[in-house]
């Protein structure tokens, strides 16, 4: 599941992520969901405040420092990987 915890400490992060505005720049298009049960793959994230409940801890950083660039989208059908990445299946 894509249960994501946003850490404020780089050293805690499993993945460094940059938020980009243009879809064309993103490696992954992400849809935020309202419950953990809807976070069924890499592209559907339930953002939790509980570290222990999260499957992945991310640190939001600059594009130059990021391992994955994401863009949030409004519809499930739009969500998914746009570019090959070694991080596929990392956010499950």
C-alpha atoms as one frame of an Amber mdcrd trajectory, in Angstrom:
protein
   0.000   0.000   0.000   1.058   3.578  -0.594   0.847   4.675   3.034   3.204
   7.637   3.075   4.753   9.477   5.993   6.371  12.844   5.260   9.493  13.150
   7.381  11.234  16.425   8.052  14.605  14.714   8.433  16.489  13.655   5.329
  18.305  10.906   7.232  14.995   9.170   8.069  13.660   9.077   4.513  13.330
   5.941   2.453  12.981   8.052  -0.704  13.737  11.695  -1.559  10.834  13.179
  -3.536  10.403  16.444  -5.429   7.012  17.921  -6.192   6.820  19.305  -9.739
   4.012  21.321 -11.299   4.335  20.061 -14.872   3.178  16.510 -15.495   5.760
  16.072 -18.220   8.548  16.505 -15.659   7.155  13.894 -13.244   8.331  10.317
 -12.967   5.172   9.387 -11.075   1.685  10.892 -11.163   0.164  10.502  -7.695
  -3.468  10.531  -6.572  -4.046  11.251  -2.880  -6.698   9.003  -1.368  -8.781
   9.411   1.768  -8.247   6.045   3.437  -5.489   3.427   3.716  -7.642   0.832
   1.968  -7.679   2.897  -1.224  -3.871   3.124  -1.377  -3.520   0.053  -3.561
  -0.344   0.764  -5.534   2.594   3.153  -5.992   0.427   5.877  -7.499  -2.305
   6.116  -4.864  -1.011   7.617  -1.643  -2.644   7.789   1.737  -0.603  10.304
   3.711  -0.443   9.405   7.384   0.871  11.262  10.421   1.832   7.983  12.097
   5.352   6.810  11.213   4.631   3.266  12.279   1.575   3.039  10.021   3.499
   4.112   6.907   4.961   1.802   4.281   7.328   4.498   3.007   8.825   7.611
   4.551   9.470  10.418   2.071  11.419  13.649   2.333  10.322  16.450   0.013
  13.338  18.199  -1.469  14.546  20.089  -4.533  14.406  18.524  -7.990  18.194
  18.265  -8.094  18.280  16.193  -4.907  15.243  14.022  -5.649  15.223  10.332
  -6.451  11.633  10.531  -7.710   9.727  13.522  -9.114   5.973  13.481  -8.535
   2.967  15.497  -9.600  -0.365  15.185  -7.818  -3.376  14.485 -10.055  -7.134
  14.632  -9.482  -8.299  11.306 -10.905  -7.313   7.676 -10.337  -7.142   7.026
 -14.077  -4.368   9.615 -14.437  -2.160   8.152 -11.694   0.842   5.969 -12.477
   4.458   5.797 -13.519   5.371   7.868 -16.564   9.049   6.965 -16.727  11.048
   3.849 -15.929  12.321   3.920 -12.366  14.199   1.681 -10.007  11.702   2.839
  -7.364   8.740   1.014  -8.936   6.897  -0.913  -6.229   8.727   1.055  -3.529
   5.671   2.989  -2.372   3.457  -0.071  -1.865
